[in-house]
Amino acid sequence: MAKCAICDKGAHFGHNVSHSNRKTNRMWKSNVKSVKVKVNGAAKKMYVCTSCLKSGKVERA
């Protein structure tokens, strides 16, 4: 599973809970994109979550 290279955001786990309170496993996947990013002046491809892209923590190449 892809994980954000900036903030280490990844998948979260929990339960689906039915009306009768039966619990089954489920997973929330974070919104991680593969983008070209400028690192030390050079373009590098890495996985970055959309919240890091939106906040300006990384600069697209």
C-alpha positions, 0 to 999 in steps of 0.5 A: 500500500502506498504511503505518503513520503512527506507525512507517512500517512497510510491506511487506517483499520477499523470495523464495519458495524452492522445494525445487530452490532456484528463487526467485520474488518474494514480499511480506510485508504488515504488519498495518495497520488504518485506525482513528480516532485522537485527534490534538491532541484531535480525531479523525483517521482514519489507518493504524496497525499493530497493534503500535503499537495494542497498545503504546499509542503511539496512542489510539483516538478 
